[in-house]
Amino acid sequence: MPDDALIVLTGDKGGVGKSTIAVLVTEWLISIGVKVKLIDADPNQTIQTWVDKCHELGYQVNYPDASVTVIDTPGTVGSSLNKYILRAEIILIPFQPHVADLEVVVGWFLSVKESLQSRVVFVPNRLSRTIEQRDGMKELEAVIAEEGRGTLINGLSNRPAVYPPLLNGRSENFFNSSQSKKILMDTQPLFREISNRLKGLEQ
C-alpha cells in the first residue's frame, strides 16, 4: 500500500450518497487490513458523526497515522478548486443517472484539467435500471469516450434497507456482518478499481 494515498469523494452535487460510499470504502479498506484517516470537509459532518458513533460503540475507524486518507467534500459548486481534490490520486464521483445530476456531474468533469480527469472514477448510485437511467449511463459513457479520460464503473443498486443504517455507527466492521453479503456484488467493481489504482501508485 502506498504511503499518503488520497481518495476524495466529490462532484459538485449533494444528496447523491457521497457519505455512504465514503463509509463503504473506509470499511472495506479496514476489512483488508488498511488503516484509514478520515477527513470530513462537508459542513454537514455526516462522516465525523459516523466516526464518533463508532468510537462510542468501541470500534475505531479513523487512524491519524494511516497510509490512506479518505475525504468527503461538500456537494457544492466550486468544489473542483478544493485543495484536497487537487492533490487526490483517486477522485470518486457518486451520482444518480438522472438528467439533473448528469448535467452537474458532466459539467464538473469537463471543467477540470486533464490530469484531474484521468483520476476520476464515476460511481453510479441508487440504480433502478429505468430507461432514463440507462440513457443517462450511455450519455456519460459517450463523454468519457470523447475525452479519453475518466472511468465509469458498475454502480450500486438502490438498497434502502442496507445503506442508510451504515451511517448509524457500528461496533464492528460492516464487511464482517451477514448484511454485507447483500451488497458485495454491487461494491466489488468499485473496490477492484480502487485496489488497482492504489497498486499502481506503488510502482
mmCIF file of the C-alpha atoms, coordinates in Angstrom:
data_MODEL
# 
_entry.id   MODEL 
# 
loop_
_atom_site.group_PDB 
_atom_site.id 
_atom_site.type_symbol 
_atom_site.label_atom_id 
_atom_site.label_alt_id 
_atom_site.label_comp_id 
_atom_site.label_asym_id 
_atom_site.label_entity_id 
_atom_site.label_seq_id 
_atom_site.pdbx_PDB_ins_code 
_atom_site.Cartn_x 
_atom_site.Cartn_y 
_atom_site.Cartn_z 
_atom_site.occupancy 
_atom_site.B_iso_or_equiv 
_atom_site.pdbx_formal_charge 
_atom_site.auth_seq_id 
_atom_site.auth_comp_id 
_atom_site.auth_asym_id 
_atom_site.auth_atom_id 
_atom_site.pdbx_PDB_model_num 
ATOM 1   C CA . MET A 1 1   ? 0.000   0.000   0.000   1.00 0.00 ? 1   MET A CA 1 
ATOM 2   C CA . PRO A 1 2   ? 1.454   3.420   -0.948  1.00 0.00 ? 2   PRO A CA 1 
ATOM 3   C CA . ASP A 1 3   ? 2.161   5.994   1.720   1.00 0.00 ? 3   ASP A CA 1 
ATOM 4   C CA . ASP A 1 4   ? -0.114  9.024   1.816   1.00 0.00 ? 4   ASP A CA 1 
ATOM 5   C CA . ALA A 1 5   ? -2.644  7.955   -0.822  1.00 0.00 ? 5   ALA A CA 1 
ATOM 6   C CA . LEU A 1 6   ? -5.551  10.374  -1.059  1.00 0.00 ? 6   LEU A CA 1 
ATOM 7   C CA . ILE A 1 7   ? -9.084  9.298   -2.048  1.00 0.00 ? 7   ILE A CA 1 
ATOM 8   C CA . VAL A 1 8   ? -11.562 12.161  -2.401  1.00 0.00 ? 8   VAL A CA 1 
ATOM 9   C CA . LEU A 1 9   ? -15.316 11.997  -2.903  1.00 0.00 ? 9   LEU A CA 1 
ATOM 10  C CA . THR A 1 10  ? -16.734 14.965  -4.750  1.00 0.00 ? 10  THR A CA 1 
ATOM 11  C CA . GLY A 1 11  ? -18.694 16.017  -7.823  1.00 0.00 ? 11  GLY A CA 1 
ATOM 12  C CA . ASP A 1 12  ? -20.495 19.321  -7.193  1.00 0.00 ? 12  ASP A CA 1 
ATOM 13  C CA . LYS A 1 13  ? -23.798 17.572  -6.436  1.00 0.00 ? 13  LYS A CA 1 
ATOM 14  C CA . GLY A 1 14  ? -25.232 16.986  -2.979  1.00 0.00 ? 14  GLY A CA 1 
ATOM 15  C CA . GLY A 1 15  ? -27.564 14.194  -1.915  1.00 0.00 ? 15  GLY A CA 1 
ATOM 16  C CA . VAL A 1 16  ? -26.074 11.502  -4.157  1.00 0.00 ? 16  VAL A CA 1 
ATOM 17  C CA . GLY A 1 17  ? -24.647 9.213   -1.472  1.00 0.00 ? 17  GLY A CA 1 
ATOM 18  C CA . LYS A 1 18  ? -21.098 10.541  -1.097  1.00 0.00 ? 18  LYS A CA 1 
ATOM 19  C CA . SER A 1 19  ? -21.024 9.935   2.637   1.00 0.00 ? 19  SER A CA 1 
ATOM 20  C CA . THR A 1 20  ? -22.434 6.410   2.338   1.00 0.00 ? 20  THR A CA 1 
ATOM 21  C CA . ILE A 1 21  ? -19.841 5.489   -0.273  1.00 0.00 ? 21  ILE A CA 1 
ATOM 22  C CA . ALA A 1 22  ? -17.083 7.082   1.819   1.00 0.00 ? 22  ALA A CA 1 
ATOM 23  C CA . VAL A 1 23  ? -18.128 4.793   4.691   1.00 0.00 ? 23  VAL A CA 1 
ATOM 24  C CA . LEU A 1 24  ? -18.248 1.734   2.423   1.00 0.00 ? 24  LEU A CA 1 
ATOM 25  C CA . VAL A 1 25  ? -14.752 2.460   1.082   1.00 0.00 ? 25  VAL A CA 1 
ATOM 26  C CA . THR A 1 26  ? -13.421 3.021   4.593   1.00 0.00 ? 26  THR A CA 1 
ATOM 27  C CA . GLU A 1 27  ? -14.981 -0.179  5.930   1.00 0.00 ? 27  GLU A CA 1 
ATOM 28  C CA . TRP A 1 28  ? -13.640 -2.176  3.002   1.00 0.00 ? 28  TRP A CA 1 
ATOM 29  C CA . LEU A 1 29  ? -10.105 -0.836  3.440   1.00 0.00 ? 29  LEU A CA 1 
ATOM 30  C CA . ILE A 1 30  ? -10.196 -1.609  7.157   1.00 0.00 ? 30  ILE A CA 1 
ATOM 31  C CA . SER A 1 31  ? -11.524 -5.112  6.410   1.00 0.00 ? 31  SER A CA 1 
ATOM 32  C CA . ILE A 1 32  ? -8.449  -5.869  4.265   1.00 0.00 ? 32  ILE A CA 1 
ATOM 33  C CA . GLY A 1 33  ? -6.061  -4.538  6.908   1.00 0.00 ? 33  GLY A CA 1 
ATOM 34  C CA . VAL A 1 34  ? -5.540  -0.977  5.671   1.00 0.00 ? 34  VAL A CA 1 
ATOM 35  C CA . LYS A 1 35  ? -5.792  1.828   8.210   1.00 0.00 ? 35  LYS A CA 1 
ATOM 36  C CA . VAL A 1 36  ? -7.687  4.908   7.063   1.00 0.00 ? 36  VAL A CA 1 
ATOM 37  C CA . LYS A 1 37  ? -7.544  8.546   8.049   1.00 0.00 ? 37  LYS A CA 1 
ATOM 38  C CA . LEU A 1 38  ? -10.912 10.213  7.568   1.00 0.00 ? 38  LEU A CA 1 
ATOM 39  C CA . ILE A 1 39  ? -11.392 13.922  6.886   1.00 0.00 ? 39  ILE A CA 1 
ATOM 40  C CA . ASP A 1 40  ? -14.912 15.332  6.765   1.00 0.00 ? 40  ASP A CA 1 
ATOM 41  C CA . ALA A 1 41  ? -14.763 18.548  4.741   1.00 0.00 ? 41  ALA A CA 1 
ATOM 42  C CA . ASP A 1 42  ? -18.546 18.658  4.335   1.00 0.00 ? 42  ASP A CA 1 
ATOM 43  C CA . PRO A 1 43  ? -20.308 21.172  6.633   1.00 0.00 ? 43  PRO A CA 1 
ATOM 44  C CA . ASN A 1 44  ? -22.995 18.542  7.279   1.00 0.00 ? 44  ASN A CA 1 
ATOM 45  C CA . GLN A 1 45  ? -20.332 16.494  9.130   1.00 0.00 ? 45  GLN A CA 1 
ATOM 46  C CA . THR A 1 46  ? -22.045 13.180  8.330   1.00 0.00 ? 46  THR A CA 1 
ATOM 47  C CA . ILE A 1 47  ? -18.770 11.269  8.281   1.00 0.00 ? 47  ILE A CA 1 
ATOM 48  C CA . GLN A 1 48  ? -17.499 12.807  11.514  1.00 0.00 ? 48  GLN A CA 1 
ATOM 49  C CA . THR A 1 49  ? -20.783 11.900  13.200  1.00 0.00 ? 49  THR A CA 1 
ATOM 50  C CA . TRP A 1 50  ? -20.341 8.319   11.989  1.00 0.00 ? 50  TRP A CA 1 
ATOM 51  C CA . VAL A 1 51  ? -16.770 8.231   13.302  1.00 0.00 ? 51  VAL A CA 1 
ATOM 52  C CA . ASP A 1 52  ? -17.944 9.483   16.698  1.00 0.00 ? 52  ASP A CA 1 
ATOM 53  C CA . LYS A 1 53  ? -20.789 6.949   16.887  1.00 0.00 ? 53  LYS A CA 1 
ATOM 54  C CA . CYS A 1 54  ? -18.455 4.069   16.027  1.00 0.00 ? 54  CYS A CA 1 
ATOM 55  C CA . HIS A 1 55  ? -15.990 5.282   18.661  1.00 0.00 ? 55  HIS A CA 1 
ATOM 56  C CA . GLU A 1 56  ? -18.753 5.333   21.277  1.00 0.00 ? 56  GLU A CA 1 
ATOM 57  C CA . LEU A 1 57  ? -19.527 1.713   20.385  1.00 0.00 ? 57  LEU A CA 1 
ATOM 58  C CA . GLY A 1 58  ? -15.866 0.718   20.763  1.00 0.00 ? 58  GLY A CA 1 
ATOM 59  C CA . TYR A 1 59  ? -14.993 0.454   17.079  1.00 0.00 ? 59  TYR A CA 1 
ATOM 60  C CA . GLN A 1 60  ? -12.111 2.565   15.722  1.00 0.00 ? 60  GLN A CA 1 
ATOM 61  C CA . VAL A 1 61  ? -12.475 3.669   12.110  1.00 0.00 ? 61  VAL A CA 1 
ATOM 62  C CA . ASN A 1 62  ? -10.204 6.718   11.999  1.00 0.00 ? 62  ASN A CA 1 
ATOM 63  C CA . TYR A 1 63  ? -6.406  6.439   12.292  1.00 0.00 ? 63  TYR A CA 1 
ATOM 64  C CA . PRO A 1 64  ? -4.409  9.718   12.234  1.00 0.00 ? 64  PRO A CA 1 
ATOM 65  C CA . ASP A 1 65  ? -1.225  7.888   11.125  1.00 0.00 ? 65  ASP A CA 1 
ATOM 66  C CA . ALA A 1 66  ? -2.867  5.926   8.290   1.00 0.00 ? 66  ALA A CA 1 
ATOM 67  C CA . SER A 1 67  ? -1.371  5.385   4.834   1.00 0.00 ? 67  SER A CA 1 
ATOM 68  C CA . VAL A 1 68  ? -4.673  6.097   3.050   1.00 0.00 ? 68  VAL A CA 1 
ATOM 69  C CA . THR A 1 69  ? -6.793  9.208   3.592   1.00 0.00 ? 69  THR A CA 1 
ATOM 70  C CA . VAL A 1 70  ? -10.479 9.290   2.600   1.00 0.00 ? 70  VAL A CA 1 
ATOM 71  C CA . ILE A 1 71  ? -12.070 12.739  2.317   1.00 0.00 ? 71  ILE A CA 1 
ATOM 72  C CA . ASP A 1 72  ? -15.732 13.661  1.932   1.00 0.00 ? 72  ASP A CA 1 
ATOM 73  C CA . THR A 1 73  ? -16.112 17.106  0.328   1.00 0.00 ? 73  THR A CA 1 
ATOM 74  C CA . PRO A 1 74  ? -19.142 19.421  0.159   1.00 0.00 ? 74  PRO A CA 1 
ATOM 75  C CA . GLY A 1 75  ? -21.665 18.852  -2.609  1.00 0.00 ? 75  GLY A CA 1 
ATOM 76  C CA . THR A 1 76  ? -21.437 22.446  -3.795  1.00 0.00 ? 76  THR A CA 1 
ATOM 77  C CA . VAL A 1 77  ? -20.446 24.268  -6.952  1.00 0.00 ? 77  VAL A CA 1 
ATOM 78  C CA . GLY A 1 78  ? -16.783 25.214  -6.945  1.00 0.00 ? 78  GLY A CA 1 
ATOM 79  C CA . SER A 1 79  ? -15.547 22.137  -5.121  1.00 0.00 ? 79  SER A CA 1 
ATOM 80  C CA . SER A 1 80  ? -13.217 21.433  -8.055  1.00 0.00 ? 80  SER A CA 1 
ATOM 81  C CA . LEU A 1 81  ? -10.969 24.080  -6.516  1.00 0.00 ? 81  LEU A CA 1 
ATOM 82  C CA . ASN A 1 82  ? -10.926 22.241  -3.209  1.00 0.00 ? 82  ASN A CA 1 
ATOM 83  C CA . LYS A 1 83  ? -7.329  21.742  -2.064  1.00 0.00 ? 83  LYS A CA 1 
ATOM 84  C CA . TYR A 1 84  ? -7.935  18.054  -1.417  1.00 0.00 ? 84  TYR A CA 1 
ATOM 85  C CA . ILE A 1 85  ? -9.209  17.364  -4.926  1.00 0.00 ? 85  ILE A CA 1 
ATOM 86  C CA . LEU A 1 86  ? -6.176  18.992  -6.483  1.00 0.00 ? 86  LEU A CA 1 
ATOM 87  C CA . ARG A 1 87  ? -3.917  16.576  -4.568  1.00 0.00 ? 87  ARG A CA 1 
ATOM 88  C CA . ALA A 1 88  ? -6.056  13.434  -4.858  1.00 0.00 ? 88  ALA A CA 1 
ATOM 89  C CA . GLU A 1 89  ? -4.763  10.270  -6.511  1.00 0.00 ? 89  GLU A CA 1 
ATOM 90  C CA . ILE A 1 90  ? -8.303  8.869   -6.763  1.00 0.00 ? 90  ILE A CA 1 
ATOM 91  C CA . ILE A 1 91  ? -11.377 11.083  -7.252  1.00 0.00 ? 91  ILE A CA 1 
ATOM 92  C CA . LEU A 1 92  ? -14.665 9.261   -6.696  1.00 0.00 ? 92  LEU A CA 1 
ATOM 93  C CA . ILE A 1 93  ? -17.757 10.951  -8.105  1.00 0.00 ? 93  ILE A CA 1 
ATOM 94  C CA . PRO A 1 94  ? -21.021 9.358   -6.955  1.00 0.00 ? 94  PRO A CA 1 
ATOM 95  C CA . PHE A 1 95  ? -24.057 10.364  -8.981  1.00 0.00 ? 95  PHE A CA 1 
ATOM 96  C CA . GLN A 1 96  ? -27.570 9.281   -9.865  1.00 0.00 ? 96  GLN A CA 1 
ATOM 97  C CA . PRO A 1 97  ? -28.074 8.785   -13.623 1.00 0.00 ? 97  PRO A CA 1 
ATOM 98  C CA . HIS A 1 98  ? -30.792 11.398  -13.984 1.00 0.00 ? 98  HIS A CA 1 
ATOM 99  C CA . VAL A 1 99  ? -30.713 14.436  -16.263 1.00 0.00 ? 99  VAL A CA 1 
ATOM 100 C CA . ALA A 1 100 ? -30.301 16.982  -13.444 1.00 0.00 ? 100 ALA A CA 1 
ATOM 101 C CA . ASP A 1 101 ? -27.459 15.051  -11.803 1.00 0.00 ? 101 ASP A CA 1 
ATOM 102 C CA . LEU A 1 102 ? -25.676 14.357  -15.064 1.00 0.00 ? 102 LEU A CA 1 
ATOM 103 C CA . GLU A 1 103 ? -25.686 17.978  -16.146 1.00 0.00 ? 103 GLU A CA 1 
ATOM 104 C CA . VAL A 1 104 ? -23.863 18.912  -12.944 1.00 0.00 ? 104 VAL A CA 1 
ATOM 105 C CA . VAL A 1 105 ? -21.520 15.914  -12.961 1.00 0.00 ? 105 VAL A CA 1 
ATOM 106 C CA . VAL A 1 106 ? -20.552 16.217  -16.628 1.00 0.00 ? 106 VAL A CA 1 
ATOM 107 C CA . GLY A 1 107 ? -20.164 19.983  -16.301 1.00 0.00 ? 107 GLY A CA 1 
ATOM 108 C CA . TRP A 1 108 ? -17.788 19.499  -13.371 1.00 0.00 ? 108 TRP A CA 1 
ATOM 109 C CA . PHE A 1 109 ? -15.794 16.833  -15.201 1.00 0.00 ? 109 PHE A CA 1 
ATOM 110 C CA . LEU A 1 110 ? -15.366 18.960  -18.329 1.00 0.00 ? 110 LEU A CA 1 
ATOM 111 C CA . SER A 1 111 ? -14.342 21.988  -16.272 1.00 0.00 ? 111 SER A CA 1 
ATOM 112 C CA . VAL A 1 112 ? -11.291 20.396  -14.630 1.00 0.00 ? 112 VAL A CA 1 
ATOM 113 C CA . LYS A 1 113 ? -7.887  19.881  -16.205 1.00 0.00 ? 113 LYS A CA 1 
ATOM 114 C CA . GLU A 1 114 ? -6.931  16.662  -17.960 1.00 0.00 ? 114 GLU A CA 1 
ATOM 115 C CA . SER A 1 115 ? -4.651  15.445  -15.185 1.00 0.00 ? 115 SER A CA 1 
ATOM 116 C CA . LEU A 1 116 ? -7.602  15.504  -12.774 1.00 0.00 ? 116 LEU A CA 1 
ATOM 117 C CA . GLN A 1 117 ? -9.978  13.901  -15.284 1.00 0.00 ? 117 GLN A CA 1 
ATOM 118 C CA . SER A 1 118 ? -7.687  10.880  -15.509 1.00 0.00 ? 118 SER A CA 1 
ATOM 119 C CA . ARG A 1 119 ? -8.040  10.301  -11.760 1.00 0.00 ? 119 ARG A CA 1 
ATOM 120 C CA . VAL A 1 120 ? -11.841 10.335  -11.837 1.00 0.00 ? 120 VAL A CA 1 
ATOM 121 C CA . VAL A 1 121 ? -13.945 7.244   -11.119 1.00 0.00 ? 121 VAL A CA 1 
ATOM 122 C CA . PHE A 1 122 ? -17.667 7.769   -11.701 1.00 0.00 ? 122 PHE A CA 1 
ATOM 123 C CA . VAL A 1 123 ? -19.805 5.745   -9.270  1.00 0.00 ? 123 VAL A CA 1 
ATOM 124 C CA . PRO A 1 124 ? -23.479 5.427   -10.291 1.00 0.00 ? 124 PRO A CA 1 
ATOM 125 C CA . ASN A 1 125 ? -25.588 5.179   -7.147  1.00 0.00 ? 125 ASN A CA 1 
ATOM 126 C CA . ARG A 1 126 ? -29.163 4.133   -6.333  1.00 0.00 ? 126 ARG A CA 1 
ATOM 127 C CA . LEU A 1 127 ? -29.591 2.427   -9.671  1.00 0.00 ? 127 LEU A CA 1 
ATOM 128 C CA . SER A 1 128 ? -33.084 1.277   -10.563 1.00 0.00 ? 128 SER A CA 1 
ATOM 129 C CA . ARG A 1 129 ? -32.429 0.318   -14.208 1.00 0.00 ? 129 ARG A CA 1 
ATOM 130 C CA . THR A 1 130 ? -35.065 2.619   -15.653 1.00 0.00 ? 130 THR A CA 1 
ATOM 131 C CA . ILE A 1 131 ? -34.914 3.763   -19.271 1.00 0.00 ? 131 ILE A CA 1 
ATOM 132 C CA . GLU A 1 132 ? -33.911 7.238   -18.072 1.00 0.00 ? 132 GLU A CA 1 
ATOM 133 C CA . GLN A 1 133 ? -31.030 5.806   -16.068 1.00 0.00 ? 133 GLN A CA 1 
ATOM 134 C CA . ARG A 1 134 ? -29.837 3.592   -18.914 1.00 0.00 ? 134 ARG A CA 1 
ATOM 135 C CA . ASP A 1 135 ? -29.885 6.586   -21.261 1.00 0.00 ? 135 ASP A CA 1 
ATOM 136 C CA . GLY A 1 136 ? -28.007 8.629   -18.658 1.00 0.00 ? 136 GLY A CA 1 
ATOM 137 C CA . MET A 1 137 ? -25.282 5.997   -18.359 1.00 0.00 ? 137 MET A CA 1 
ATOM 138 C CA . LYS A 1 138 ? -24.896 5.910   -22.150 1.00 0.00 ? 138 LYS A CA 1 
ATOM 139 C CA . GLU A 1 139 ? -24.578 9.702   -22.204 1.00 0.00 ? 139 GLU A CA 1 
ATOM 140 C CA . LEU A 1 140 ? -21.800 9.625   -19.619 1.00 0.00 ? 140 LEU A CA 1 
ATOM 141 C CA . GLU A 1 141 ? -20.042 6.767   -21.422 1.00 0.00 ? 141 GLU A CA 1 
ATOM 142 C CA . ALA A 1 142 ? -20.035 8.903   -24.572 1.00 0.00 ? 142 ALA A CA 1 
ATOM 143 C CA . VAL A 1 143 ? -18.482 11.856  -22.718 1.00 0.00 ? 143 VAL A CA 1 
ATOM 144 C CA . ILE A 1 144 ? -15.759 9.643   -21.237 1.00 0.00 ? 144 ILE A CA 1 
ATOM 145 C CA . ALA A 1 145 ? -15.016 8.118   -24.633 1.00 0.00 ? 145 ALA A CA 1 
ATOM 146 C CA . GLU A 1 146 ? -14.792 11.548  -26.252 1.00 0.00 ? 146 GLU A CA 1 
ATOM 147 C CA . GLU A 1 147 ? -12.473 12.914  -23.561 1.00 0.00 ? 147 GLU A CA 1 
ATOM 148 C CA . GLY A 1 148 ? -10.405 9.733   -23.391 1.00 0.00 ? 148 GLY A CA 1 
ATOM 149 C CA . ARG A 1 149 ? -10.160 10.031  -19.615 1.00 0.00 ? 149 ARG A CA 1 
ATOM 150 C CA . GLY A 1 150 ? -12.153 9.010   -16.575 1.00 0.00 ? 150 GLY A CA 1 
ATOM 151 C CA . THR A 1 151 ? -13.600 5.627   -15.612 1.00 0.00 ? 151 THR A CA 1 
ATOM 152 C CA . LEU A 1 152 ? -17.226 4.577   -15.234 1.00 0.00 ? 152 LEU A CA 1 
ATOM 153 C CA . ILE A 1 153 ? -17.845 1.508   -13.076 1.00 0.00 ? 153 ILE A CA 1 
ATOM 154 C CA . ASN A 1 154 ? -20.915 -0.617  -12.492 1.00 0.00 ? 154 ASN A CA 1 
ATOM 155 C CA . GLY A 1 155 ? -22.797 1.175   -9.748  1.00 0.00 ? 155 GLY A CA 1 
ATOM 156 C CA . LEU A 1 156 ? -24.666 0.499   -6.541  1.00 0.00 ? 156 LEU A CA 1 
ATOM 157 C CA . SER A 1 157 ? -28.298 -0.526  -6.696  1.00 0.00 ? 157 SER A CA 1 
ATOM 158 C CA . ASN A 1 158 ? -30.974 1.028   -4.525  1.00 0.00 ? 158 ASN A CA 1 
ATOM 159 C CA . ARG A 1 159 ? -30.954 -0.871  -1.202  1.00 0.00 ? 159 ARG A CA 1 
ATOM 160 C CA . PRO A 1 160 ? -32.748 1.333   1.338   1.00 0.00 ? 160 PRO A CA 1 
ATOM 161 C CA . ALA A 1 161 ? -32.768 -1.432  3.949   1.00 0.00 ? 161 ALA A CA 1 
ATOM 162 C CA . VAL A 1 162 ? -28.963 -1.728  3.890   1.00 0.00 ? 162 VAL A CA 1 
ATOM 163 C CA . TYR A 1 163 ? -27.221 1.520   3.027   1.00 0.00 ? 163 TYR A CA 1 
ATOM 164 C CA . PRO A 1 164 ? -28.862 4.123   5.334   1.00 0.00 ? 164 PRO A CA 1 
ATOM 165 C CA . PRO A 1 165 ? -28.192 2.121   8.546   1.00 0.00 ? 165 PRO A CA 1 
ATOM 166 C CA . LEU A 1 166 ? -24.475 2.205   7.693   1.00 0.00 ? 166 LEU A CA 1 
ATOM 167 C CA . LEU A 1 167 ? -24.302 5.790   8.943   1.00 0.00 ? 167 LEU A CA 1 
ATOM 168 C CA . ASN A 1 168 ? -25.802 4.928   12.339  1.00 0.00 ? 168 ASN A CA 1 
ATOM 169 C CA . GLY A 1 169 ? -22.447 3.744   13.677  1.00 0.00 ? 169 GLY A CA 1 
ATOM 170 C CA . ARG A 1 170 ? -21.280 0.175   14.273  1.00 0.00 ? 170 ARG A CA 1 
ATOM 171 C CA . SER A 1 171 ? -19.464 -1.871  16.890  1.00 0.00 ? 171 SER A CA 1 
ATOM 172 C CA . GLU A 1 172 ? -17.674 -3.975  14.246  1.00 0.00 ? 172 GLU A CA 1 
ATOM 173 C CA . ASN A 1 173 ? -16.666 -3.820  10.602  1.00 0.00 ? 173 ASN A CA 1 
ATOM 174 C CA . PHE A 1 174 ? -19.603 -3.860  8.213   1.00 0.00 ? 174 PHE A CA 1 
ATOM 175 C CA . PHE A 1 175 ? -17.967 -6.479  5.989   1.00 0.00 ? 175 PHE A CA 1 
ATOM 176 C CA . ASN A 1 176 ? -17.893 -8.920  8.896   1.00 0.00 ? 176 ASN A CA 1 
ATOM 177 C CA . SER A 1 177 ? -21.693 -8.855  9.074   1.00 0.00 ? 177 SER A CA 1 
ATOM 178 C CA . SER A 1 178 ? -24.257 -11.002 7.280   1.00 0.00 ? 178 SER A CA 1 
ATOM 179 C CA . GLN A 1 179 ? -25.792 -7.825  5.833   1.00 0.00 ? 179 GLN A CA 1 
ATOM 180 C CA . SER A 1 180 ? -22.702 -7.159  3.779   1.00 0.00 ? 180 SER A CA 1 
ATOM 181 C CA . LYS A 1 181 ? -23.295 -10.224 1.624   1.00 0.00 ? 181 LYS A CA 1 
ATOM 182 C CA . LYS A 1 182 ? -26.237 -8.414  0.049   1.00 0.00 ? 182 LYS A CA 1 
ATOM 183 C CA . ILE A 1 183 ? -24.029 -5.723  -1.440  1.00 0.00 ? 183 ILE A CA 1 
ATOM 184 C CA . LEU A 1 184 ? -20.748 -7.499  -2.239  1.00 0.00 ? 184 LEU A CA 1 
ATOM 185 C CA . MET A 1 185 ? -21.738 -7.823  -5.891  1.00 0.00 ? 185 MET A CA 1 
ATOM 186 C CA . ASP A 1 186 ? -22.554 -4.107  -6.009  1.00 0.00 ? 186 ASP A CA 1 
ATOM 187 C CA . THR A 1 187 ? -19.359 -2.934  -4.370  1.00 0.00 ? 187 THR A CA 1 
ATOM 188 C CA . GLN A 1 188 ? -16.771 -5.242  -5.927  1.00 0.00 ? 188 GLN A CA 1 
ATOM 189 C CA . PRO A 1 189 ? -16.299 -3.173  -9.134  1.00 0.00 ? 189 PRO A CA 1 
ATOM 190 C CA . LEU A 1 190 ? -15.659 -0.066  -7.014  1.00 0.00 ? 190 LEU A CA 1 
ATOM 191 C CA . PHE A 1 191 ? -13.251 -1.807  -4.657  1.00 0.00 ? 191 PHE A CA 1 
ATOM 192 C CA . ARG A 1 192 ? -11.437 -3.510  -7.522  1.00 0.00 ? 192 ARG A CA 1 
ATOM 193 C CA . GLU A 1 193 ? -10.928 -0.166  -9.266  1.00 0.00 ? 193 GLU A CA 1 
ATOM 194 C CA . ILE A 1 194 ? -9.606  1.450   -6.072  1.00 0.00 ? 194 ILE A CA 1 
ATOM 195 C CA . SER A 1 195 ? -7.323  -1.524  -5.395  1.00 0.00 ? 195 SER A CA 1 
ATOM 196 C CA . ASN A 1 196 ? -5.857  -1.413  -8.913  1.00 0.00 ? 196 ASN A CA 1 
ATOM 197 C CA . ARG A 1 197 ? -5.225  2.315   -8.687  1.00 0.00 ? 197 ARG A CA 1 
ATOM 198 C CA . LEU A 1 198 ? -3.591  2.025   -5.253  1.00 0.00 ? 198 LEU A CA 1 
ATOM 199 C CA . LYS A 1 199 ? -1.342  -0.750  -6.556  1.00 0.00 ? 199 LYS A CA 1 
ATOM 200 C CA . GLY A 1 200 ? -0.454  1.476   -9.491  1.00 0.00 ? 200 GLY A CA 1 
ATOM 201 C CA . LEU A 1 201 ? 0.787   4.132   -7.089  1.00 0.00 ? 201 LEU A CA 1 
ATOM 202 C CA . GLU A 1 202 ? 3.276   1.644   -5.635  1.00 0.00 ? 202 GLU A CA 1 
ATOM 203 C CA . GLN A 1 203 ? 5.013   1.151   -8.980  1.00 0.00 ? 203 GLN A CA 1 
# 
